[in-house]
Every structure is written in structure tokens, then in C-alpha cells.
Amino acid sequence: MIRTEELLLNVGPQHPSTHGVFRIVVKLDGEVITEATPVMGYLHRGTEKLAESLNFTQIIPYTDRMDYVSAMTNNYVLVHAVETMMGLEVPLRAEFLRLIVMELQRVASHLVWWGTYLLDIGAMSPFLYAFRDREIIINLFNELCGARLTYNYMRVGGVKWDAPPGWMDKVKDFIPYMEKKLEEYDKLVSGNEIFLARIKGVGQYDAATAIDHGLSGANLRCTGVRWDLRRDEPYSLYSRFEFDVPIGHNGDCYDRYLVRLEEIRQSLRILKQAVEQFPSDGETMGKVPRVIRPPVGETYVRIESPRGEIGCHIVSKGKAEPYRLKFRRPSFVNLQILPKLLVGETMTNLITILGGIDIVVGEVDC
């Protein structure tokens, strides 16, 4: 056996697979990782502390920037927490709009993951196709709220704007288009033997390990655990719609890949039902006080974001600003399993595993 000198290597924050501001320090024995230490905080902005000096409407734009490829779901978890504390009723039309934009956002977020993941492991074309199709959703959001990335769309008690004329027809047209494109994605990538050799059996763990590390979303469901807050703890209007919760069985990068693609299909299925049931008229804002002051107390709500369970814990002293605000960020929690997964793997598999977890660094650092 050849003895090699231990090597300490920085991966990131400039590495393309870390997408800008995440760093991982690995110890190597030859090509094999013996220790891995995630280093975070490069994008820390103190959002939760800043919120203590802002009213609840002013906090909404900060949630956009926590997970900048899934801003709509982050908007929702905050306003949902405030509405729960105040017992506010949201108009049906507004709730439908919220659900539709959240499911469109889930599709857009998974398209970003699909394209960048394949780019990280060496495939250029899928990235271009994914962003081509995501652009349709971004244009829909731009028509709805005037923004392409950070939307600031939801409000306590409803949404900021109603859908413009013809907008819902465009959503309806997008659904069959995207279903067809998913078939093309599968033909291009899912059965490719080079792709399968790169990710099948890599980054494997079982259900007990996933639960012990607090994993959620596709990182949990890939192990066979059928848990989705939209179905198991329904919020918004999800109890009205039929959809399946996709699971894997092997808990590897390939199962996580398949679960996310199937989640896009299920989101399209929900969207199809929501568009058909969308109210022809109605209010988009409920009866909300001019100054929002939740009663004294605290609450925690959680929803299913594209990366897993995102939660919002608010402590109120009856004032216009929260006394304390804390987010349970799925990227931060899902990251905790990374050191365990990487030990014993090669440097080549580091990129495969890191991308397969689907981490958004803004959500890690908050």
C-alpha cells in the first residue's frame, strides 16, 4: 500500500459547484476524502435580527432574498405565520393565486437545479434547455408582479396584485408545453449511461439516517419516506387537489434526481386543477388592519418549499414589529449530512453529492 501525504484542500467559495459563496474544506488521502468541513456565512445578512426593527410588510422583501430561486414560497411562509397568529381570512381568489405562483415557483426552482446540476457534472445542453423553459415562468411572474427574481408579491391577508387579463390562459398553455419538455429531458439525460455512471449509487443513505439529520424534501423522500407537508399537514388550498408524493428507494443521487423530476410533473398536475377551479371574480385582499399587530404570543408554521420544510417562528409582544423571528431553512438543515456523505468518497463524487442535495446558499446563511 502506498502511503500518501494528507492534503488539505479548499473547494470554493469560488468553485462553480458552490455557486458563489459556500466553501467546504476537505482532507484528502490521495483522491479519497477523509474529512469534510462545510464553511458557511459568506452571505450572512442578519435577516432575522433586522426583522425586529421592521413591520411585517417590510420583512416580505427580505424573505425573497433568503432563497432567491424560490422567493414565492418564502413570501408565503411569513404571511401565513402572521395570518395564523391574527386569525385572518384570506379571500378565495387570493389563495388560488398564491397556490398557483407557489407551484410555478416549484417548477422554476427544480429547473434551475436540473440545469445547474448537470452543468456541474459536465453536461452543457441541459442547462440551456432548463433556463429556456424557466424563462416562460419568469415572464409570467414579471407580468404578475413586475419582477423576475425577488417578487415581493404576497401580503398579509392576500396578494399585492390580481392576475392581468389573459394571464391565467398563459399558465394553462404552459402546462402541456412543460409536460412535453419533461419527456425530452428524460430522453436526453435520465437514461444516459455516462450520467448514470456518475450518480447512481453515489451519496447513498437510508431513511433512519435522513430522519436523524432532519432532512426534508427530496433529500428525505429519496429514501422511501412519503412525507410532504402539502399532503400530510395541508395548508392553503392543497387539500382540494389530487397529487402524488414521489419517493425513491435507494437514497442515492439518482433517486433524488428522479424524485425532483416527478415533483415537477405533480406540480403541473396541481396547476392544471387550480387553473380549472380558479374563481372568475373576487377580492385579492382580505380585511386587514392598517397597522398589522399580531396578538401577544408565538406561533410556528411550516410549508413544503422546493428544498423541503421551511418554517417560520414568530414571537409577538403585540407590536407592529416582531419581538423575535426565526426561519427554519431547509438548505441549512439538509447541509448537515454533507460531512457524513463525503467521507470515503472521491473528489469527483464531491461535486455529484453536493449538487444532489440542492443547497441555496442564501438560505443557508440567511
Contacts in CASP RR format, 6 or more apart in sequence:
PFRMAT RR
TARGET T0000
AUTHOR 0000-0000-0000
METHOD contacts of the structure
MODEL  1
MIRTEELLLNVGPQHPSTHGVFRIVVKLDGEVITEATPVMGYLHRGTEKL
AESLNFTQIIPYTDRMDYVSAMTNNYVLVHAVETMMGLEVPLRAEFLRLI
VMELQRVASHLVWWGTYLLDIGAMSPFLYAFRDREIIINLFNELCGARLT
YNYMRVGGVKWDAPPGWMDKVKDFIPYMEKKLEEYDKLVSGNEIFLARIK
GVGQYDAATAIDHGLSGANLRCTGVRWDLRRDEPYSLYSRFEFDVPIGHN
GDCYDRYLVRLEEIRQSLRILKQAVEQFPSDGETMGKVPRVIRPPVGETY
VRIESPRGEIGCHIVSKGKAEPYRLKFRRPSFVNLQILPKLLVGETMTNL
ITILGGIDIVVGEVDC
4 29 0 8 1.000
4 30 0 8 1.000
6 27 0 8 1.000
6 28 0 8 1.000
6 29 0 8 1.000
6 34 0 8 1.000
7 27 0 8 1.000
7 28 0 8 1.000
7 29 0 8 1.000
7 30 0 8 1.000
8 25 0 8 1.000
8 26 0 8 1.000
8 27 0 8 1.000
8 28 0 8 1.000
9 25 0 8 1.000
9 26 0 8 1.000
9 27 0 8 1.000
9 28 0 8 1.000
9 347 0 8 1.000
10 23 0 8 1.000
10 24 0 8 1.000
10 25 0 8 1.000
11 17 0 8 1.000
11 18 0 8 1.000
11 23 0 8 1.000
11 24 0 8 1.000
11 25 0 8 1.000
11 26 0 8 1.000
11 350 0 8 1.000
12 18 0 8 1.000
12 20 0 8 1.000
12 22 0 8 1.000
12 23 0 8 1.000
12 24 0 8 1.000
13 20 0 8 1.000
13 21 0 8 1.000
13 22 0 8 1.000
13 23 0 8 1.000
13 42 0 8 1.000
14 20 0 8 1.000
16 119 0 8 1.000
16 120 0 8 1.000
17 120 0 8 1.000
17 351 0 8 1.000
17 354 0 8 1.000
17 355 0 8 1.000
18 24 0 8 1.000
18 354 0 8 1.000
18 361 0 8 1.000
19 116 0 8 1.000
19 361 0 8 1.000
20 42 0 8 1.000
20 361 0 8 1.000
21 41 0 8 1.000
21 42 0 8 1.000
21 43 0 8 1.000
21 361 0 8 1.000
21 362 0 8 1.000
21 365 0 8 1.000
22 38 0 8 1.000
22 39 0 8 1.000
22 40 0 8 1.000
22 42 0 8 1.000
22 359 0 8 1.000
22 361 0 8 1.000
22 364 0 8 1.000
23 38 0 8 1.000
23 39 0 8 1.000
23 40 0 8 1.000
23 42 0 8 1.000
24 36 0 8 1.000
24 37 0 8 1.000
24 38 0 8 1.000
24 39 0 8 1.000
24 338 0 8 1.000
24 342 0 8 1.000
24 350 0 8 1.000
24 354 0 8 1.000
25 36 0 8 1.000
25 37 0 8 1.000
25 39 0 8 1.000
26 33 0 8 1.000
26 35 0 8 1.000
26 36 0 8 1.000
26 37 0 8 1.000
26 342 0 8 1.000
26 347 0 8 1.000
26 350 0 8 1.000
27 33 0 8 1.000
27 34 0 8 1.000
27 35 0 8 1.000
27 36 0 8 1.000
28 34 0 8 1.000
28 347 0 8 1.000
31 346 0 8 1.000
31 347 0 8 1.000
31 348 0 8 1.000
32 344 0 8 1.000
32 345 0 8 1.000
32 346 0 8 1.000
33 342 0 8 1.000
33 343 0 8 1.000
33 344 0 8 1.000
33 345 0 8 1.000
33 346 0 8 1.000
33 347 0 8 1.000
33 350 0 8 1.000
34 343 0 8 1.000
34 344 0 8 1.000
35 339 0 8 1.000
35 343 0 8 1.000
36 338 0 8 1.000
36 339 0 8 1.000
36 342 0 8 1.000
36 343 0 8 1.000
36 350 0 8 1.000
37 339 0 8 1.000
38 335 0 8 1.000
38 338 0 8 1.000
38 339 0 8 1.000
40 332 0 8 1.000
40 335 0 8 1.000
40 361 0 8 1.000
40 364 0 8 1.000
40 365 0 8 1.000
41 364 0 8 1.000
41 365 0 8 1.000
42 361 0 8 1.000
42 365 0 8 1.000
43 361 0 8 1.000
43 362 0 8 1.000
43 364 0 8 1.000
43 365 0 8 1.000
44 365 0 8 1.000
44 366 0 8 1.000
45 65 0 8 1.000
45 365 0 8 1.000
45 366 0 8 1.000
46 366 0 8 1.000
47 62 0 8 1.000
47 65 0 8 1.000
47 66 0 8 1.000
47 327 0 8 1.000
47 366 0 8 1.000
48 324 0 8 1.000
48 325 0 8 1.000
48 326 0 8 1.000
48 327 0 8 1.000
48 366 0 8 1.000
50 62 0 8 1.000
51 59 0 8 1.000
51 62 0 8 1.000
51 321 0 8 1.000
51 322 0 8 1.000
51 325 0 8 1.000
52 321 0 8 1.000
52 322 0 8 1.000
52 323 0 8 1.000
52 324 0 8 1.000
52 325 0 8 1.000
53 321 0 8 1.000
54 62 0 8 1.000
54 321 0 8 1.000
55 291 0 8 1.000
55 292 0 8 1.000
55 320 0 8 1.000
55 321 0 8 1.000
56 78 0 8 1.000
56 79 0 8 1.000
56 82 0 8 1.000
56 156 0 8 1.000
56 292 0 8 1.000
56 294 0 8 1.000
56 320 0 8 1.000
56 321 0 8 1.000
56 322 0 8 1.000
57 155 0 8 1.000
57 156 0 8 1.000
57 292 0 8 1.000
59 78 0 8 1.000
59 322 0 8 1.000
59 325 0 8 1.000
60 75 0 8 1.000
60 78 0 8 1.000
60 79 0 8 1.000
60 152 0 8 1.000
60 154 0 8 1.000
60 155 0 8 1.000
61 150 0 8 1.000
61 152 0 8 1.000
63 71 0 8 1.000
63 74 0 8 1.000
63 75 0 8 1.000
63 77 0 8 1.000
63 78 0 8 1.000
63 327 0 8 1.000
64 71 0 8 1.000
64 74 0 8 1.000
64 75 0 8 1.000
64 149 0 8 1.000
64 150 0 8 1.000
64 151 0 8 1.000
64 152 0 8 1.000
65 71 0 8 1.000
65 150 0 8 1.000
65 362 0 8 1.000
66 74 0 8 1.000
66 327 0 8 1.000
66 329 0 8 1.000
66 362 0 8 1.000
66 363 0 8 1.000
66 366 0 8 1.000
67 73 0 8 1.000
67 74 0 8 1.000
67 305 0 8 1.000
67 307 0 8 1.000
67 310 0 8 1.000
67 329 0 8 1.000
67 331 0 8 1.000
67 360 0 8 1.000
67 362 0 8 1.000
67 363 0 8 1.000
68 149 0 8 1.000
68 150 0 8 1.000
68 360 0 8 1.000
68 362 0 8 1.000
69 108 0 8 1.000
69 109 0 8 1.000
69 112 0 8 1.000
69 149 0 8 1.000
69 306 0 8 1.000
69 360 0 8 1.000
70 105 0 8 1.000
70 106 0 8 1.000
70 108 0 8 1.000
70 109 0 8 1.000
70 305 0 8 1.000
70 306 0 8 1.000
70 307 0 8 1.000
70 360 0 8 1.000
71 105 0 8 1.000
71 149 0 8 1.000
71 150 0 8 1.000
71 151 0 8 1.000
72 98 0 8 1.000
72 101 0 8 1.000
72 102 0 8 1.000
72 104 0 8 1.000
72 105 0 8 1.000
72 141 0 8 1.000
72 151 0 8 1.000
72 153 0 8 1.000
72 154 0 8 1.000
73 102 0 8 1.000
73 105 0 8 1.000
73 106 0 8 1.000
73 303 0 8 1.000
73 305 0 8 1.000
73 306 0 8 1.000
73 310 0 8 1.000
74 305 0 8 1.000
74 310 0 8 1.000
75 151 0 8 1.000
75 152 0 8 1.000
75 153 0 8 1.000
75 154 0 8 1.000
76 98 0 8 1.000
76 102 0 8 1.000
76 154 0 8 1.000
76 236 0 8 1.000
76 303 0 8 1.000
77 301 0 8 1.000
77 302 0 8 1.000
77 303 0 8 1.000
77 305 0 8 1.000
77 310 0 8 1.000
77 311 0 8 1.000
77 312 0 8 1.000
77 327 0 8 1.000
78 154 0 8 1.000
78 312 0 8 1.000
79 154 0 8 1.000
79 155 0 8 1.000
79 156 0 8 1.000
79 157 0 8 1.000
79 158 0 8 1.000
80 235 0 8 1.000
80 236 0 8 1.000
80 301 0 8 1.000
80 303 0 8 1.000
80 312 0 8 1.000
81 299 0 8 1.000
81 300 0 8 1.000
81 301 0 8 1.000
81 311 0 8 1.000
81 312 0 8 1.000
81 313 0 8 1.000
81 314 0 8 1.000
82 88 0 8 1.000
82 156 0 8 1.000
82 292 0 8 1.000
82 294 0 8 1.000
82 314 0 8 1.000
83 90 0 8 1.000
83 156 0 8 1.000
83 157 0 8 1.000
84 299 0 8 1.000
84 301 0 8 1.000
85 294 0 8 1.000
85 295 0 8 1.000
85 297 0 8 1.000
85 299 0 8 1.000
85 314 0 8 1.000
85 316 0 8 1.000
86 156 0 8 1.000
86 292 0 8 1.000
86 294 0 8 1.000
86 295 0 8 1.000
88 156 0 8 1.000
88 157 0 8 1.000
88 286 0 8 1.000
88 287 0 8 1.000
88 288 0 8 1.000
89 286 0 8 1.000
89 287 0 8 1.000
90 98 0 8 1.000
90 157 0 8 1.000
90 158 0 8 1.000
90 286 0 8 1.000
91 158 0 8 1.000
91 282 0 8 1.000
91 283 0 8 1.000
91 284 0 8 1.000
91 285 0 8 1.000
91 286 0 8 1.000
92 279 0 8 1.000
92 282 0 8 1.000
93 162 0 8 1.000
93 278 0 8 1.000
93 279 0 8 1.000
93 281 0 8 1.000
93 282 0 8 1.000
93 283 0 8 1.000
93 284 0 8 1.000
94 157 0 8 1.000
94 158 0 8 1.000
94 159 0 8 1.000
94 283 0 8 1.000
94 284 0 8 1.000
94 285 0 8 1.000
94 286 0 8 1.000
95 158 0 8 1.000
95 236 0 8 1.000
95 237 0 8 1.000
96 237 0 8 1.000
96 274 0 8 1.000
96 277 0 8 1.000
96 278 0 8 1.000
96 279 0 8 1.000
97 159 0 8 1.000
97 162 0 8 1.000
97 163 0 8 1.000
97 284 0 8 1.000
98 154 0 8 1.000
98 158 0 8 1.000
98 159 0 8 1.000
98 236 0 8 1.000
99 236 0 8 1.000
99 237 0 8 1.000
99 238 0 8 1.000
99 270 0 8 1.000
99 274 0 8 1.000
100 171 0 8 1.000
100 271 0 8 1.000
100 274 0 8 1.000
100 275 0 8 1.000
100 278 0 8 1.000
101 141 0 8 1.000
101 144 0 8 1.000
101 151 0 8 1.000
101 153 0 8 1.000
102 236 0 8 1.000
103 267 0 8 1.000
103 270 0 8 1.000
103 271 0 8 1.000
103 274 0 8 1.000
104 137 0 8 1.000
104 140 0 8 1.000
104 141 0 8 1.000
104 171 0 8 1.000
104 267 0 8 1.000
104 271 0 8 1.000
105 137 0 8 1.000
105 306 0 8 1.000
106 263 0 8 1.000
106 264 0 8 1.000
106 267 0 8 1.000
106 306 0 8 1.000
107 137 0 8 1.000
107 178 0 8 1.000
107 264 0 8 1.000
107 267 0 8 1.000
107 268 0 8 1.000
108 134 0 8 1.000
108 137 0 8 1.000
108 138 0 8 1.000
109 306 0 8 1.000
109 307 0 8 1.000
110 260 0 8 1.000
110 261 0 8 1.000
110 263 0 8 1.000
110 264 0 8 1.000
110 306 0 8 1.000
111 130 0 8 1.000
111 131 0 8 1.000
111 133 0 8 1.000
111 134 0 8 1.000
111 137 0 8 1.000
111 264 0 8 1.000
112 130 0 8 1.000
112 131 0 8 1.000
112 134 0 8 1.000
113 260 0 8 1.000
113 306 0 8 1.000
113 355 0 8 1.000
113 358 0 8 1.000
114 126 0 8 1.000
114 130 0 8 1.000
114 185 0 8 1.000
114 260 0 8 1.000
114 261 0 8 1.000
115 126 0 8 1.000
115 127 0 8 1.000
115 129 0 8 1.000
115 130 0 8 1.000
115 131 0 8 1.000
116 127 0 8 1.000
116 130 0 8 1.000
116 355 0 8 1.000
117 257 0 8 1.000
117 355 0 8 1.000
117 356 0 8 1.000
117 358 0 8 1.000
118 126 0 8 1.000
118 127 0 8 1.000
118 189 0 8 1.000
118 195 0 8 1.000
119 126 0 8 1.000
119 127 0 8 1.000
120 351 0 8 1.000
120 355 0 8 1.000
121 195 0 8 1.000
121 198 0 8 1.000
121 199 0 8 1.000
121 351 0 8 1.000
121 352 0 8 1.000
123 189 0 8 1.000
123 195 0 8 1.000
125 188 0 8 1.000
126 185 0 8 1.000
126 188 0 8 1.000
126 189 0 8 1.000
129 181 0 8 1.000
129 184 0 8 1.000
129 185 0 8 1.000
129 188 0 8 1.000
133 177 0 8 1.000
133 178 0 8 1.000
133 181 0 8 1.000
136 174 0 8 1.000
136 177 0 8 1.000
137 174 0 8 1.000
138 148 0 8 1.000
138 149 0 8 1.000
140 167 0 8 1.000
140 170 0 8 1.000
140 171 0 8 1.000
140 174 0 8 1.000
141 147 0 8 1.000
141 148 0 8 1.000
141 151 0 8 1.000
141 153 0 8 1.000
142 148 0 8 1.000
143 164 0 8 1.000
143 167 0 8 1.000
143 170 0 8 1.000
144 153 0 8 1.000
144 161 0 8 1.000
144 163 0 8 1.000
144 164 0 8 1.000
144 167 0 8 1.000
145 151 0 8 1.000
145 152 0 8 1.000
145 153 0 8 1.000
145 160 0 8 1.000
145 161 0 8 1.000
147 153 0 8 1.000
152 160 0 8 1.000
153 159 0 8 1.000
153 160 0 8 1.000
153 161 0 8 1.000
154 160 0 8 1.000
155 285 0 8 1.000
155 288 0 8 1.000
156 288 0 8 1.000
156 292 0 8 1.000
157 285 0 8 1.000
157 286 0 8 1.000
157 288 0 8 1.000
158 284 0 8 1.000
158 285 0 8 1.000
158 286 0 8 1.000
159 284 0 8 1.000
159 285 0 8 1.000
161 284 0 8 1.000
162 284 0 8 1.000
168 275 0 8 1.000
168 278 0 8 1.000
171 271 0 8 1.000
171 275 0 8 1.000
172 275 0 8 1.000
175 268 0 8 1.000
175 271 0 8 1.000
175 272 0 8 1.000
175 275 0 8 1.000
178 264 0 8 1.000
178 268 0 8 1.000
179 265 0 8 1.000
179 268 0 8 1.000
182 261 0 8 1.000
182 264 0 8 1.000
182 265 0 8 1.000
185 261 0 8 1.000
186 261 0 8 1.000
189 195 0 8 1.000
190 257 0 8 1.000
190 258 0 8 1.000
190 261 0 8 1.000
196 254 0 8 1.000
198 352 0 8 1.000
199 252 0 8 1.000
199 253 0 8 1.000
199 254 0 8 1.000
199 257 0 8 1.000
199 352 0 8 1.000
199 356 0 8 1.000
200 252 0 8 1.000
200 253 0 8 1.000
200 254 0 8 1.000
201 250 0 8 1.000
201 252 0 8 1.000
201 253 0 8 1.000
201 254 0 8 1.000
202 252 0 8 1.000
202 253 0 8 1.000
202 254 0 8 1.000
202 345 0 8 1.000
202 349 0 8 1.000
202 352 0 8 1.000
202 353 0 8 1.000
203 251 0 8 1.000
203 252 0 8 1.000
203 253 0 8 1.000
203 341 0 8 1.000
203 345 0 8 1.000
203 349 0 8 1.000
203 352 0 8 1.000
203 353 0 8 1.000
204 250 0 8 1.000
204 251 0 8 1.000
204 252 0 8 1.000
205 223 0 8 1.000
205 251 0 8 1.000
205 337 0 8 1.000
205 340 0 8 1.000
205 341 0 8 1.000
206 223 0 8 1.000
206 251 0 8 1.000
207 220 0 8 1.000
207 223 0 8 1.000
207 224 0 8 1.000
207 225 0 8 1.000
209 223 0 8 1.000
209 337 0 8 1.000
209 340 0 8 1.000
210 219 0 8 1.000
210 220 0 8 1.000
210 223 0 8 1.000
210 225 0 8 1.000
210 251 0 8 1.000
210 337 0 8 1.000
211 220 0 8 1.000
211 225 0 8 1.000
213 333 0 8 1.000
213 334 0 8 1.000
213 336 0 8 1.000
213 337 0 8 1.000
213 340 0 8 1.000
214 220 0 8 1.000
214 333 0 8 1.000
214 334 0 8 1.000
214 336 0 8 1.000
215 333 0 8 1.000
215 334 0 8 1.000
215 337 0 8 1.000
216 227 0 8 1.000
216 307 0 8 1.000
216 308 0 8 1.000
216 309 0 8 1.000
216 330 0 8 1.000
216 333 0 8 1.000
216 334 0 8 1.000
217 227 0 8 1.000
217 228 0 8 1.000
217 304 0 8 1.000
217 307 0 8 1.000
217 308 0 8 1.000
217 309 0 8 1.000
217 330 0 8 1.000
218 256 0 8 1.000
218 259 0 8 1.000
218 260 0 8 1.000
218 263 0 8 1.000
218 308 0 8 1.000
218 358 0 8 1.000
219 256 0 8 1.000
219 308 0 8 1.000
219 334 0 8 1.000
219 337 0 8 1.000
219 357 0 8 1.000
219 358 0 8 1.000
220 227 0 8 1.000
220 308 0 8 1.000
221 227 0 8 1.000
221 228 0 8 1.000
221 245 0 8 1.000
221 246 0 8 1.000
221 247 0 8 1.000
221 248 0 8 1.000
221 259 0 8 1.000
222 247 0 8 1.000
222 248 0 8 1.000
222 250 0 8 1.000
222 251 0 8 1.000
222 252 0 8 1.000
222 255 0 8 1.000
222 256 0 8 1.000
222 259 0 8 1.000
223 247 0 8 1.000
223 248 0 8 1.000
223 249 0 8 1.000
223 251 0 8 1.000
223 255 0 8 1.000
224 247 0 8 1.000
224 248 0 8 1.000
224 249 0 8 1.000
224 251 0 8 1.000
225 247 0 8 1.000
226 245 0 8 1.000
226 247 0 8 1.000
227 245 0 8 1.000
228 245 0 8 1.000
228 304 0 8 1.000
229 235 0 8 1.000
229 302 0 8 1.000
229 303 0 8 1.000
229 304 0 8 1.000
229 309 0 8 1.000
230 238 0 8 1.000
230 243 0 8 1.000
230 303 0 8 1.000
230 304 0 8 1.000
231 238 0 8 1.000
231 243 0 8 1.000
231 245 0 8 1.000
233 302 0 8 1.000
235 301 0 8 1.000
235 303 0 8 1.000
236 303 0 8 1.000
237 274 0 8 1.000
238 270 0 8 1.000
240 273 0 8 1.000
240 277 0 8 1.000
241 269 0 8 1.000
241 270 0 8 1.000
241 273 0 8 1.000
241 274 0 8 1.000
242 269 0 8 1.000
242 273 0 8 1.000
243 266 0 8 1.000
243 269 0 8 1.000
243 270 0 8 1.000
244 262 0 8 1.000
244 266 0 8 1.000
245 266 0 8 1.000
246 258 0 8 1.000
246 259 0 8 1.000
246 262 0 8 1.000
246 263 0 8 1.000
246 266 0 8 1.000
247 259 0 8 1.000
248 255 0 8 1.000
248 258 0 8 1.000
248 259 0 8 1.000
249 255 0 8 1.000
253 352 0 8 1.000
253 353 0 8 1.000
253 356 0 8 1.000
256 356 0 8 1.000
256 357 0 8 1.000
256 358 0 8 1.000
257 356 0 8 1.000
260 358 0 8 1.000
263 306 0 8 1.000
291 320 0 8 1.000
292 320 0 8 1.000
293 316 0 8 1.000
293 318 0 8 1.000
293 319 0 8 1.000
293 320 0 8 1.000
294 314 0 8 1.000
294 316 0 8 1.000
294 318 0 8 1.000
294 322 0 8 1.000
295 316 0 8 1.000
295 318 0 8 1.000
296 316 0 8 1.000
296 317 0 8 1.000
296 318 0 8 1.000
297 315 0 8 1.000
297 316 0 8 1.000
297 317 0 8 1.000
297 318 0 8 1.000
298 313 0 8 1.000
298 314 0 8 1.000
298 315 0 8 1.000
298 316 0 8 1.000
298 324 0 8 1.000
299 313 0 8 1.000
299 314 0 8 1.000
300 311 0 8 1.000
300 312 0 8 1.000
300 313 0 8 1.000
300 314 0 8 1.000
301 311 0 8 1.000
301 312 0 8 1.000
302 309 0 8 1.000
302 310 0 8 1.000
302 311 0 8 1.000
302 312 0 8 1.000
302 328 0 8 1.000
303 309 0 8 1.000
303 310 0 8 1.000
303 311 0 8 1.000
304 310 0 8 1.000
305 330 0 8 1.000
306 358 0 8 1.000
307 330 0 8 1.000
307 331 0 8 1.000
307 334 0 8 1.000
307 358 0 8 1.000
307 359 0 8 1.000
307 360 0 8 1.000
307 363 0 8 1.000
308 330 0 8 1.000
308 334 0 8 1.000
309 328 0 8 1.000
309 330 0 8 1.000
309 333 0 8 1.000
310 327 0 8 1.000
310 328 0 8 1.000
310 329 0 8 1.000
310 330 0 8 1.000
311 327 0 8 1.000
311 328 0 8 1.000
312 325 0 8 1.000
312 326 0 8 1.000
312 327 0 8 1.000
312 328 0 8 1.000
313 324 0 8 1.000
313 325 0 8 1.000
313 326 0 8 1.000
313 327 0 8 1.000
313 328 0 8 1.000
314 322 0 8 1.000
314 324 0 8 1.000
314 325 0 8 1.000
315 322 0 8 1.000
315 323 0 8 1.000
315 324 0 8 1.000
315 325 0 8 1.000
316 322 0 8 1.000
316 323 0 8 1.000
317 323 0 8 1.000
327 366 0 8 1.000
329 363 0 8 1.000
329 364 0 8 1.000
329 366 0 8 1.000
330 363 0 8 1.000
331 358 0 8 1.000
331 359 0 8 1.000
331 360 0 8 1.000
331 361 0 8 1.000
331 362 0 8 1.000
331 363 0 8 1.000
331 364 0 8 1.000
332 363 0 8 1.000
332 364 0 8 1.000
332 366 0 8 1.000
334 357 0 8 1.000
334 358 0 8 1.000
334 359 0 8 1.000
335 357 0 8 1.000
335 359 0 8 1.000
335 364 0 8 1.000
337 357 0 8 1.000
338 353 0 8 1.000
338 354 0 8 1.000
338 357 0 8 1.000
341 353 0 8 1.000
342 349 0 8 1.000
342 350 0 8 1.000
342 353 0 8 1.000
345 353 0 8 1.000
END
